Amino acid sequence: MVSSPLYTIPASTRAAGAQGSPAPATEAAQAAAPRTVADVLRASQVEAVMDELDSDLVGLAPVKQRIRDIAALLVIDKLRLAHGLQAATPSLHMCFTGNPGTGKTTVAMRMAQILHRLGYVRKGHLVAVTRDDLVGQYIGHTAPKTKEVLKKAMGGVLFIDEAYYLYRPENERDYGQEAIEILLQVMENQRDDLVVILAGYKDRMDTFFQSNPGMSSRIAHHIDFPDYTQGELMAIAGKMLSSMAYRFDPDAERAFDEYLARRLRQPHFANARSVRNALDRARLRQASRLFADRERELTAAELTTIAEGDIRASRVFGQ
Amino acid sequence: MMTNPTGRVTQGQFSFLPDLTDAEIAMQVDYGLRKGYAWSVEYTDDPHPRNTYWEMHGMPMFDLADAAGVLQEMNECRKTFPQHYIRLMAFDSTRGVESVAMSFIVNRPSVEPGFGLVRQEIGGRMMRYTVHSYATDRPETERYTG
Protein backbone atom coordinates (compact mmCIF):
# COMPACT_ATOMS: atom_id res chain seq x y z
CA MET A 1 0.00 0.00 0.00
CA VAL A 2 1.48 3.30 -1.10
CA SER A 3 -0.65 6.08 0.18
CA SER A 4 2.07 8.64 0.71
CA PRO A 5 3.81 9.92 -2.41
CA LEU A 6 7.31 8.67 -3.17
CA TYR A 7 8.35 12.05 -4.52
CA THR A 8 7.28 15.60 -3.88
CA ILE A 9 4.47 16.65 -6.17
CA PRO A 10 5.60 19.79 -8.01
CA ALA A 11 4.19 22.99 -6.49
CA SER A 12 2.82 21.19 -3.45
CA THR A 13 5.18 23.24 -1.31
CA ARG A 14 3.55 26.32 -2.76
CA ALA A 15 2.48 27.62 0.65
CA ALA A 16 6.03 27.77 1.92
CA GLY A 17 7.67 28.97 -1.29
CA ALA A 18 5.18 31.70 -2.14
CA GLN A 19 5.33 33.59 1.15
CA GLY A 20 7.46 36.33 -0.28
CA SER A 21 5.37 37.13 -3.32
CA PRO A 22 1.93 38.29 -2.09
CA ALA A 23 3.32 41.11 0.04
CA PRO A 24 4.42 43.41 -2.81
CA ALA A 25 1.04 42.87 -4.50
CA THR A 26 -0.88 44.19 -1.49
CA GLU A 27 1.45 47.16 -1.26
CA ALA A 28 0.79 47.95 -4.90
CA ALA A 29 -2.95 47.66 -4.33
CA GLN A 30 -2.76 50.03 -1.39
CA ALA A 31 -0.81 52.56 -3.39
CA ALA A 32 -3.54 52.59 -6.04
CA ALA A 33 -6.39 52.40 -3.54
CA PRO A 34 -9.09 54.97 -4.25
CA ARG A 35 -9.52 57.78 -1.71
CA THR A 36 -12.37 59.79 -3.16
CA VAL A 37 -15.71 59.04 -4.78
CA ALA A 38 -14.40 60.52 -8.03
CA ASP A 39 -11.54 57.99 -8.06
CA VAL A 40 -13.95 55.08 -7.91
CA LEU A 41 -16.30 56.61 -10.48
CA ARG A 42 -13.43 57.00 -12.90
CA ALA A 43 -12.43 53.35 -12.46
CA SER A 44 -15.94 51.92 -12.84
CA GLN A 45 -18.78 52.43 -15.28
CA VAL A 46 -21.26 53.54 -12.66
CA GLU A 47 -21.88 56.96 -14.17
CA ALA A 48 -22.34 55.63 -17.68
CA VAL A 49 -24.94 53.20 -16.33
CA MET A 50 -26.80 56.01 -14.56
CA ASP A 51 -26.84 58.27 -17.62
CA GLU A 52 -28.04 55.48 -19.87
CA LEU A 53 -30.81 54.63 -17.46
CA ASP A 54 -31.97 58.25 -17.32
CA SER A 55 -32.05 58.62 -21.07
CA ASP A 56 -33.58 55.22 -21.91
CA LEU A 57 -36.36 54.97 -19.38
CA VAL A 58 -39.13 57.54 -19.13
CA GLY A 59 -40.46 58.44 -15.67
CA LEU A 60 -40.00 55.71 -13.01
CA ALA A 61 -38.43 58.12 -10.51
CA PRO A 62 -38.57 55.72 -7.50
CA VAL A 63 -36.88 52.97 -9.50
CA LYS A 64 -34.07 55.21 -10.71
CA GLN A 65 -33.57 56.57 -7.20
CA ARG A 66 -33.18 53.03 -5.82
CA ILE A 67 -30.66 52.06 -8.47
CA ARG A 68 -28.74 55.24 -7.73
CA ASP A 69 -28.67 54.30 -4.02
CA ILE A 70 -27.39 50.81 -4.81
CA ALA A 71 -24.69 52.27 -7.05
CA ALA A 72 -23.69 54.73 -4.32
CA LEU A 73 -23.35 51.89 -1.84
CA LEU A 74 -21.02 50.09 -4.21
CA VAL A 75 -18.81 53.15 -4.52
CA ILE A 76 -18.70 53.70 -0.76
CA ASP A 77 -17.97 49.98 -0.19
CA LYS A 78 -14.93 50.29 -2.45
CA LEU A 79 -13.71 53.27 -0.41
CA ARG A 80 -14.31 51.36 2.83
CA LEU A 81 -12.32 48.44 1.45
CA ALA A 82 -9.40 50.78 0.84
CA HIS A 83 -9.44 51.59 4.57
CA GLY A 84 -9.59 47.91 5.46
CA LEU A 85 -13.16 48.16 6.71
CA GLN A 86 -15.30 45.16 5.93
CA ALA A 87 -17.87 45.43 3.19
CA ALA A 88 -20.42 42.62 3.17
CA THR A 89 -22.43 42.15 0.00
CA PRO A 90 -25.80 43.78 0.59
CA SER A 91 -28.97 41.80 -0.01
CA LEU A 92 -30.13 42.81 -3.46
CA HIS A 93 -33.25 40.71 -3.83
CA MET A 94 -36.04 42.91 -5.11
CA CYS A 95 -39.75 42.95 -5.56
CA PHE A 96 -41.32 44.99 -8.35
CA THR A 97 -44.98 45.82 -7.94
CA GLY A 98 -47.15 47.92 -10.18
CA ASN A 99 -50.00 48.01 -12.66
CA PRO A 100 -49.76 46.28 -16.03
CA GLY A 101 -47.39 47.90 -18.50
CA THR A 102 -45.50 50.04 -15.99
CA GLY A 103 -42.14 48.57 -17.05
CA LYS A 104 -41.50 45.87 -14.44
CA THR A 105 -40.16 43.33 -16.90
CA THR A 106 -38.23 45.92 -18.89
CA VAL A 107 -36.50 47.22 -15.78
CA ALA A 108 -35.72 43.67 -14.62
CA MET A 109 -34.01 42.98 -17.94
CA ARG A 110 -31.96 46.14 -17.52
CA MET A 111 -31.28 45.41 -13.85
CA ALA A 112 -29.23 42.30 -14.68
CA GLN A 113 -27.04 44.39 -16.95
CA ILE A 114 -26.80 47.23 -14.44
CA LEU A 115 -25.87 45.00 -11.50
CA HIS A 116 -23.27 43.30 -13.66
CA ARG A 117 -21.67 46.58 -14.63
CA LEU A 118 -21.75 47.75 -11.04
CA GLY A 119 -19.95 44.53 -10.13
CA TYR A 120 -22.63 42.94 -7.95
CA VAL A 121 -23.25 39.88 -10.15
CA ARG A 122 -20.55 37.97 -12.00
CA LYS A 123 -22.16 37.15 -15.35
CA GLY A 124 -25.12 39.52 -15.72
CA HIS A 125 -27.52 37.24 -17.56
CA LEU A 126 -31.22 37.14 -16.80
CA VAL A 127 -33.28 33.99 -16.39
CA ALA A 128 -36.97 34.83 -16.60
CA VAL A 129 -39.32 32.20 -15.21
CA THR A 130 -42.94 31.79 -14.13
CA ARG A 131 -44.63 29.28 -11.86
CA ASP A 132 -44.54 26.55 -14.53
CA ASP A 133 -40.73 26.56 -14.64
CA LEU A 134 -40.37 26.16 -10.89
CA VAL A 135 -43.23 23.99 -9.71
CA GLY A 136 -43.53 20.35 -10.71
CA GLN A 137 -46.60 18.28 -11.40
CA TYR A 138 -46.12 15.40 -8.99
CA ILE A 139 -44.42 14.65 -5.68
CA GLY A 140 -40.62 14.93 -5.95
CA HIS A 141 -40.73 16.83 -9.22
CA THR A 142 -40.58 20.35 -7.79
CA ALA A 143 -37.22 20.30 -5.97
CA PRO A 144 -35.05 19.18 -8.94
CA LYS A 145 -36.93 21.53 -11.24
CA THR A 146 -36.46 24.56 -8.98
CA LYS A 147 -32.82 23.68 -8.32
CA GLU A 148 -32.11 23.39 -12.02
CA VAL A 149 -33.54 26.85 -12.66
CA LEU A 150 -31.54 28.25 -9.74
CA LYS A 151 -28.32 26.71 -11.10
CA LYS A 152 -28.98 28.29 -14.48
CA ALA A 153 -29.50 31.68 -12.85
CA MET A 154 -26.31 31.56 -10.73
CA GLY A 155 -24.05 34.49 -11.47
CA GLY A 156 -26.97 36.50 -12.80
CA VAL A 157 -30.51 37.54 -12.02
CA LEU A 158 -33.50 35.24 -11.55
CA PHE A 159 -36.68 37.05 -12.56
CA ILE A 160 -39.92 35.47 -11.37
CA ASP A 161 -42.83 37.02 -13.21
CA GLU A 162 -46.29 36.84 -11.61
CA ALA A 163 -44.62 35.51 -8.47
CA TYR A 164 -47.86 35.39 -6.47
CA TYR A 165 -48.92 32.31 -8.49
CA LEU A 166 -46.24 30.35 -6.60
CA TYR A 167 -48.49 30.24 -3.57
CA ARG A 168 -51.99 28.86 -3.96
CA PRO A 169 -53.77 29.17 -0.62
CA GLU A 170 -56.86 27.32 -1.87
CA ASN A 171 -54.87 24.08 -2.24
CA GLU A 172 -52.90 23.18 0.85
CA ARG A 173 -51.09 20.34 -0.90
CA ASP A 174 -49.88 22.63 -3.68
CA TYR A 175 -46.23 22.09 -4.59
CA GLY A 176 -45.63 25.85 -4.86
CA GLN A 177 -44.77 25.98 -1.16
CA GLU A 178 -41.87 23.59 -1.75
CA ALA A 179 -40.48 25.82 -4.50
CA ILE A 180 -40.77 28.85 -2.21
CA GLU A 181 -38.81 27.07 0.54
CA ILE A 182 -35.95 26.12 -1.79
CA LEU A 183 -35.94 29.63 -3.17
CA LEU A 184 -35.74 31.13 0.33
CA GLN A 185 -32.83 28.91 1.26
CA VAL A 186 -30.80 29.93 -1.78
CA MET A 187 -31.74 33.59 -1.39
CA GLU A 188 -30.35 33.48 2.12
CA ASN A 189 -27.24 31.33 1.66
CA GLN A 190 -26.02 32.24 -1.80
CA ARG A 191 -26.51 35.97 -1.84
CA ASP A 192 -23.19 36.42 -3.67
CA ASP A 193 -24.19 34.10 -6.48
CA LEU A 194 -27.69 35.17 -7.32
CA VAL A 195 -30.12 38.08 -7.22
CA VAL A 196 -33.82 37.25 -7.21
CA ILE A 197 -36.40 39.70 -8.54
CA LEU A 198 -40.08 39.02 -8.00
CA ALA A 199 -42.67 40.89 -10.01
CA GLY A 200 -46.41 41.13 -9.90
CA TYR A 201 -49.45 43.30 -9.42
CA LYS A 202 -49.47 45.26 -6.19
CA ASP A 203 -52.55 43.86 -4.44
CA ARG A 204 -51.82 40.23 -5.26
CA MET A 205 -48.17 40.53 -4.22
CA ASP A 206 -49.31 42.00 -0.89
CA THR A 207 -51.49 38.95 -0.27
CA PHE A 208 -48.58 36.72 -1.31
CA PHE A 209 -46.24 38.36 1.20
CA GLN A 210 -48.83 38.22 3.96
CA SER A 211 -48.96 34.44 3.64
CA ASN A 212 -45.15 34.16 3.19
CA PRO A 213 -43.61 36.53 5.76
CA GLY A 214 -40.21 34.81 5.32
CA MET A 215 -40.14 35.85 1.70
CA SER A 216 -41.08 39.45 2.47
CA SER A 217 -38.33 39.89 5.06
CA ARG A 218 -35.64 38.44 2.80
CA ILE A 219 -36.34 40.98 0.10
CA ALA A 220 -34.56 44.21 0.82
CA HIS A 221 -36.00 46.32 -1.95
CA HIS A 222 -39.72 46.65 -2.46
CA ILE A 223 -40.11 48.98 -5.40
CA ASP A 224 -43.48 50.25 -6.52
CA PHE A 225 -43.84 51.23 -10.16
CA PRO A 226 -46.15 54.25 -10.51
CA ASP A 227 -48.56 54.66 -13.41
CA TYR A 228 -47.31 56.90 -16.21
CA THR A 229 -48.73 60.37 -16.77
CA GLN A 230 -50.04 61.32 -20.19
CA GLY A 231 -46.88 63.32 -20.94
CA GLU A 232 -44.69 60.36 -20.06
CA LEU A 233 -46.78 58.10 -22.27
CA MET A 234 -46.24 60.52 -25.19
CA ALA A 235 -42.49 60.39 -24.57
CA ILE A 236 -42.63 56.59 -24.49
CA ALA A 237 -44.53 56.56 -27.78
CA GLY A 238 -41.87 58.80 -29.31
CA LYS A 239 -39.10 56.45 -28.18
CA MET A 240 -40.93 53.37 -29.40
CA LEU A 241 -41.51 54.94 -32.82
CA SER A 242 -37.94 56.08 -33.30
CA SER A 243 -36.65 52.64 -32.29
CA MET A 244 -38.81 51.19 -35.09
CA ALA A 245 -37.72 53.97 -37.52
CA TYR A 246 -41.16 55.62 -37.70
CA ARG A 247 -42.28 59.12 -36.78
CA PHE A 248 -45.49 61.11 -36.27
CA ASP A 249 -46.23 64.10 -38.46
CA PRO A 250 -47.32 67.11 -36.34
CA ASP A 251 -51.05 66.45 -36.85
CA ALA A 252 -50.68 62.81 -35.96
CA GLU A 253 -48.86 63.78 -32.78
CA ARG A 254 -51.78 65.97 -31.69
CA ALA A 255 -54.18 63.18 -32.60
CA PHE A 256 -52.23 60.65 -30.58
CA ASP A 257 -52.22 62.96 -27.56
CA GLU A 258 -55.99 63.17 -27.84
CA TYR A 259 -56.14 59.40 -28.30
CA LEU A 260 -54.21 58.89 -25.05
CA ALA A 261 -56.50 61.25 -23.15
CA ARG A 262 -59.52 59.24 -24.29
CA ARG A 263 -57.86 55.85 -23.79
CA LEU A 264 -56.79 56.73 -20.23
CA ARG A 265 -60.43 57.08 -19.23
CA GLN A 266 -61.32 53.64 -20.56
CA PRO A 267 -61.02 50.41 -18.54
CA HIS A 268 -58.12 47.96 -18.92
CA PHE A 269 -55.57 50.59 -19.71
CA ALA A 270 -52.15 48.91 -19.54
CA ASN A 271 -49.82 51.92 -19.68
CA ALA A 272 -46.84 51.42 -22.00
CA ARG A 273 -48.23 48.14 -23.29
CA SER A 274 -51.38 49.86 -24.52
CA VAL A 275 -49.24 52.51 -26.17
CA ARG A 276 -47.27 49.82 -27.95
CA ASN A 277 -50.45 48.12 -29.14
CA ALA A 278 -51.92 51.41 -30.34
CA LEU A 279 -48.76 52.16 -32.30
CA ASP A 280 -48.73 48.68 -33.80
CA ARG A 281 -52.30 49.16 -35.01
CA ALA A 282 -51.40 52.58 -36.42
CA ARG A 283 -48.54 50.95 -38.33
CA LEU A 284 -50.97 48.42 -39.79
CA ARG A 285 -53.29 51.21 -40.94
CA GLN A 286 -50.38 53.15 -42.42
CA ALA A 287 -49.30 50.04 -44.30
CA SER A 288 -52.72 49.41 -45.82
CA ARG A 289 -53.06 53.12 -46.72
CA LEU A 290 -49.79 52.94 -48.68
CA PHE A 291 -50.66 49.53 -50.07
CA ALA A 292 -53.86 50.85 -51.66
CA ASP A 293 -51.95 53.05 -54.11
CA ARG A 294 -50.11 50.46 -56.18
CA GLU A 295 -48.43 52.53 -58.89
CA ARG A 296 -47.03 55.36 -56.76
CA GLU A 297 -43.32 55.50 -56.04
CA LEU A 298 -42.94 55.77 -52.24
CA THR A 299 -40.25 57.93 -50.64
CA ALA A 300 -38.46 57.08 -47.42
CA ALA A 301 -40.32 59.94 -45.71
CA GLU A 302 -43.69 58.50 -46.70
CA LEU A 303 -42.69 55.04 -45.53
CA THR A 304 -41.67 56.28 -42.09
CA THR A 305 -44.45 58.80 -41.42
CA ILE A 306 -47.60 57.97 -39.52
CA ALA A 307 -50.34 60.41 -40.52
CA GLU A 308 -53.25 61.82 -38.55
CA GLY A 309 -55.70 59.53 -40.33
CA ASP A 310 -53.87 56.42 -39.14
CA ILE A 311 -54.51 57.48 -35.55
CA ARG A 312 -58.01 58.93 -35.99
CA ALA A 313 -59.29 55.66 -37.47
CA SER A 314 -58.99 54.08 -34.03
CA ARG A 315 -62.03 52.62 -32.31
CA VAL A 316 -61.37 54.90 -29.34
CA PHE A 317 -62.42 57.98 -31.31
CA GLY A 318 -65.69 56.36 -32.37
CA GLN A 319 -67.09 56.23 -28.84
CA MET B 1 2.46 0.38 -7.51
CA MET B 2 5.91 1.58 -8.32
CA THR B 3 4.93 2.62 -11.83
CA ASN B 4 2.89 5.49 -10.42
CA PRO B 5 5.09 7.14 -7.85
CA THR B 6 2.47 9.67 -6.69
CA GLY B 7 0.67 6.83 -4.93
CA ARG B 8 -2.66 8.20 -6.13
CA VAL B 9 -5.06 7.31 -8.87
CA THR B 10 -4.12 9.35 -11.90
CA GLN B 11 -7.11 9.61 -14.19
CA GLY B 12 -8.26 12.60 -16.19
CA GLN B 13 -6.74 16.06 -16.15
CA PHE B 14 -4.61 17.56 -13.36
CA SER B 15 -4.26 14.21 -11.58
CA PHE B 16 -0.48 14.52 -11.15
CA LEU B 17 -0.96 17.94 -9.54
CA PRO B 18 -1.91 18.64 -5.94
CA ASP B 19 -5.68 18.67 -5.45
CA LEU B 20 -7.32 21.74 -6.95
CA THR B 21 -8.90 24.18 -4.53
CA ASP B 22 -12.55 25.13 -4.98
CA ALA B 23 -11.50 28.45 -6.49
CA GLU B 24 -9.30 26.66 -9.01
CA ILE B 25 -12.09 24.22 -9.83
CA ALA B 26 -14.44 27.19 -10.38
CA MET B 27 -11.96 28.67 -12.85
CA GLN B 28 -11.74 25.40 -14.79
CA VAL B 29 -15.52 25.11 -14.83
CA ASP B 30 -15.85 28.70 -16.05
CA TYR B 31 -13.40 27.95 -18.83
CA GLY B 32 -15.54 25.00 -19.91
CA LEU B 33 -18.74 27.04 -19.72
CA ARG B 34 -17.20 29.71 -21.93
CA LYS B 35 -16.49 26.96 -24.46
CA GLY B 36 -20.15 25.91 -24.26
CA TYR B 37 -19.62 22.59 -22.47
CA ALA B 38 -22.25 20.98 -20.25
CA TRP B 39 -20.84 19.90 -16.87
CA SER B 40 -21.85 16.85 -14.92
CA VAL B 41 -20.81 15.24 -11.65
CA GLU B 42 -20.03 11.52 -11.35
CA TYR B 43 -18.83 9.32 -8.49
CA THR B 44 -17.55 5.82 -7.97
CA ASP B 45 -15.80 3.65 -5.41
CA ASP B 46 -14.08 1.49 -8.02
CA PRO B 47 -11.24 3.42 -9.59
CA HIS B 48 -10.19 0.67 -12.03
CA PRO B 49 -8.87 2.34 -15.19
CA ARG B 50 -11.33 0.42 -17.35
CA ASN B 51 -14.30 1.51 -15.21
CA THR B 52 -15.34 4.16 -17.72
CA TYR B 53 -18.90 4.96 -16.76
CA TRP B 54 -19.23 6.14 -13.19
CA GLU B 55 -22.51 6.80 -11.39
CA MET B 56 -24.17 10.10 -12.26
CA HIS B 57 -24.94 12.53 -9.45
CA GLY B 58 -27.96 14.43 -10.73
CA MET B 59 -28.52 15.40 -14.31
CA PRO B 60 -25.89 16.89 -16.62
CA MET B 61 -26.16 20.66 -16.33
CA PHE B 62 -26.97 22.36 -19.61
CA ASP B 63 -27.40 26.11 -20.19
CA LEU B 64 -25.44 27.24 -17.15
CA ALA B 65 -23.70 30.62 -17.16
CA ASP B 66 -21.70 30.49 -13.97
CA ALA B 67 -19.58 27.94 -12.09
CA ALA B 68 -21.51 28.40 -8.84
CA GLY B 69 -24.22 25.98 -9.96
CA VAL B 70 -21.72 23.23 -10.78
CA LEU B 71 -19.85 23.75 -7.52
CA GLN B 72 -23.10 23.53 -5.59
CA GLU B 73 -23.86 20.14 -7.17
CA MET B 74 -20.26 19.01 -6.58
CA ASN B 75 -20.39 19.95 -2.91
CA GLU B 76 -23.68 18.12 -2.48
CA CYS B 77 -22.03 15.04 -3.96
CA ARG B 78 -19.02 15.45 -1.66
CA LYS B 79 -21.34 15.63 1.32
CA THR B 80 -23.13 12.45 0.28
CA PHE B 81 -20.01 10.49 -0.74
CA PRO B 82 -17.05 11.90 1.19
CA GLN B 83 -15.01 8.69 0.73
CA HIS B 84 -15.65 8.19 -3.00
CA TYR B 85 -13.91 9.32 -6.11
CA ILE B 86 -15.84 12.24 -7.61
CA ARG B 87 -15.09 13.76 -10.98
CA LEU B 88 -16.41 16.64 -13.04
CA MET B 89 -16.94 16.05 -16.72
CA ALA B 90 -17.55 18.55 -19.49
CA PHE B 91 -19.53 17.39 -22.47
CA ASP B 92 -18.91 19.13 -25.79
CA SER B 93 -22.05 18.87 -27.88
CA THR B 94 -20.51 20.36 -31.05
CA ARG B 95 -21.62 18.31 -34.03
CA GLY B 96 -18.88 15.86 -34.88
CA VAL B 97 -17.29 16.11 -31.41
CA GLU B 98 -20.15 15.03 -29.15
CA SER B 99 -17.95 13.61 -26.44
CA VAL B 100 -16.34 14.44 -23.13
CA ALA B 101 -13.89 17.30 -23.54
CA MET B 102 -12.69 17.74 -19.97
CA SER B 103 -12.68 15.43 -16.97
CA PHE B 104 -10.92 15.70 -13.64
CA ILE B 105 -11.14 14.22 -10.16
CA VAL B 106 -12.33 16.61 -7.45
CA ASN B 107 -12.63 14.27 -4.50
CA ARG B 108 -10.63 11.22 -3.37
CA PRO B 109 -10.87 8.77 -0.48
CA SER B 110 -8.46 9.60 2.34
CA VAL B 111 -6.61 6.33 1.73
CA GLU B 112 -5.99 5.01 -1.77
CA PRO B 113 -4.80 1.41 -1.53
CA GLY B 114 -3.78 1.21 -5.19
CA PHE B 115 -3.62 -1.70 -7.60
CA GLY B 116 -2.02 -5.12 -7.74
CA LEU B 117 -0.95 -7.22 -10.70
CA VAL B 118 -2.82 -10.52 -10.93
CA ARG B 119 -1.21 -13.41 -12.78
CA GLN B 120 -3.28 -16.23 -14.18
CA GLU B 121 -1.70 -19.43 -15.48
CA ILE B 122 -3.37 -20.80 -18.57
CA GLY B 123 -2.64 -23.63 -21.00
CA GLY B 124 1.02 -24.52 -21.52
CA ARG B 125 3.30 -22.08 -19.71
CA MET B 126 1.30 -19.04 -20.78
CA MET B 127 0.46 -16.25 -18.34
CA ARG B 128 -2.36 -13.75 -18.37
CA TYR B 129 -2.04 -10.50 -16.50
CA THR B 130 -4.64 -8.13 -15.20
CA VAL B 131 -4.84 -5.16 -12.86
CA HIS B 132 -6.81 -5.48 -9.66
CA SER B 133 -7.87 -2.69 -7.30
CA TYR B 134 -7.28 -3.61 -3.65
CA ALA B 135 -10.23 -1.42 -2.66
CA THR B 136 -12.67 -3.73 -4.43
CA ASP B 137 -11.70 -6.68 -2.21
CA ARG B 138 -14.14 -5.31 0.32
CA PRO B 139 -17.90 -4.88 -0.08
CA GLU B 140 -19.19 -1.63 -1.53
CA THR B 141 -20.01 0.29 1.64
CA GLU B 142 -16.78 -0.69 3.43
CA ARG B 143 -14.21 0.38 0.86
CA TYR B 144 -11.83 3.18 1.94
CA THR B 145 -12.98 3.07 5.53
CA GLY B 146 -9.37 2.60 6.70
Chai-1 contact restraints between the chains, C-beta under 6 A:
chainA,res_idxA,chainB,res_idxB,connection_type,confidence,min_distance_angstrom,max_distance_angstrom,comment,restraint_id
A,M1,B,P113,contact,1.0,0.0,6.0,A-B,restraint_1
A,V2,B,M1,contact,1.0,0.0,6.0,A-B,restraint_2
A,V2,B,G7,contact,1.0,0.0,6.0,A-B,restraint_3
A,V2,B,G114,contact,1.0,0.0,6.0,A-B,restraint_4
A,S3,B,G7,contact,1.0,0.0,6.0,A-B,restraint_5
A,S3,B,V111,contact,1.0,0.0,6.0,A-B,restraint_6
A,S3,B,E112,contact,1.0,0.0,6.0,A-B,restraint_7
A,P5,B,T6,contact,1.0,0.0,6.0,A-B,restraint_8
A,P5,B,G7,contact,1.0,0.0,6.0,A-B,restraint_9
A,L6,B,P5,contact,1.0,0.0,6.0,A-B,restraint_10
A,Y7,B,P5,contact,1.0,0.0,6.0,A-B,restraint_11
A,I9,B,P18,contact,1.0,0.0,6.0,A-B,restraint_12
A,S12,B,P18,contact,1.0,0.0,6.0,A-B,restraint_13
A,R122,B,D66,contact,1.0,0.0,6.0,A-B,restraint_14
A,K123,B,A65,contact,1.0,0.0,6.0,A-B,restraint_15
A,K123,B,D66,contact,1.0,0.0,6.0,A-B,restraint_16
A,H125,B,A65,contact,1.0,0.0,6.0,A-B,restraint_17
A,K151,B,M61,contact,1.0,0.0,6.0,A-B,restraint_18
A,K151,B,G69,contact,1.0,0.0,6.0,A-B,restraint_19
A,K152,B,D63,contact,1.0,0.0,6.0,A-B,restraint_20
A,K152,B,L64,contact,1.0,0.0,6.0,A-B,restraint_21
A,M154,B,D66,contact,1.0,0.0,6.0,A-B,restraint_22
A,M154,B,A68,contact,1.0,0.0,6.0,A-B,restraint_23
A,M154,B,G69,contact,1.0,0.0,6.0,A-B,restraint_24
A,G155,B,A65,contact,1.0,0.0,6.0,A-B,restraint_25
A,G155,B,D66,contact,1.0,0.0,6.0,A-B,restraint_26
A,G155,B,A68,contact,1.0,0.0,6.0,A-B,restraint_27
A,G156,B,A65,contact,1.0,0.0,6.0,A-B,restraint_28
A,D193,B,A68,contact,1.0,0.0,6.0,A-B,restraint_29
